[in-house]
Amino acid sequence: MPKMKSNAGAKKRFILTGSGKIKRKHAYHSHILTKKSNKRKRNLLKWGMVAPTDVHHVQRLLAMR
């Protein structure tokens, strides 16, 4: 059976940490930034973790399972 291909879009959007967790970027930080407060924009810059309910789906996209 051939190898699983990982999703090219998911490869660009998610990063695997050393402990095996999956990091993601926040949405709403690409345009229309003038009406957003500095605090909100600053917090959107930080990386978040993928929710436990979505980890299985992201792992399948990254061909980890």
C-alpha positions in Angstrom: 0.0 0.0 0.0 1.4 3.5 -0.9 2.4 6.0 1.8 -0.2 8.5 3.0 0.2 12.0 1.5 0.1 14.9 4.0 -2.2 17.8 3.1 -0.1 20.7 1.7 -2.3 23.4 3.2 -2.1 21.8 6.6 1.7 21.5 6.4 1.8 25.3 6.0 -0.6 26.1 8.8 0.4 23.8 11.7 3.6 23.1 13.6 4.4 20.1 15.7 5.9 20.8 19.1 8.6 18.6 20.8 6.0 17.1 23.1 3.7 16.1 20.2 1.2 18.9 20.5 0.0 20.9 17.4 0.4 24.6 17.3 -1.7 26.9 15.2 -2.0 30.6 14.3 -5.0 32.8 15.2 -7.4 34.0 12.6 -8.5 37.6 12.1 -5.0 39.0 11.8 -4.7 39.4 8.0 -6.7 42.5 7.1 -9.1 45.2 8.5 -6.7 45.8 11.3 -7.5 49.5 11.8 -10.7 48.9 13.9 -9.0 46.3 16.1 -7.3 47.4 19.3 -3.6 47.0 19.8 -4.1 44.5 22.6 -6.3 42.4 20.4 -3.8 42.5 17.5 -0.9 41.7 19.8 -2.8 38.6 21.2 -3.7 37.4 17.8 0.0 37.3 16.9 0.7 34.6 19.5 0.4 30.9 18.6 -2.3 28.8 20.1 -2.8 25.1 20.5 -5.2 23.0 18.4 -8.3 22.1 20.5 -8.4 18.5 21.7 -11.5 17.8 19.7 -9.7 18.8 16.5 -6.3 17.1 17.1 -7.4 13.8 15.5 -8.5 15.6 12.3 -5.3 17.7 12.0 -3.2 14.6 12.6 -4.9 12.9 9.7 -4.3 15.9 7.5 -0.6 15.8 8.5 -0.5 12.0 7.8 0.5 11.3 11.4 -1.9 8.4 11.7 
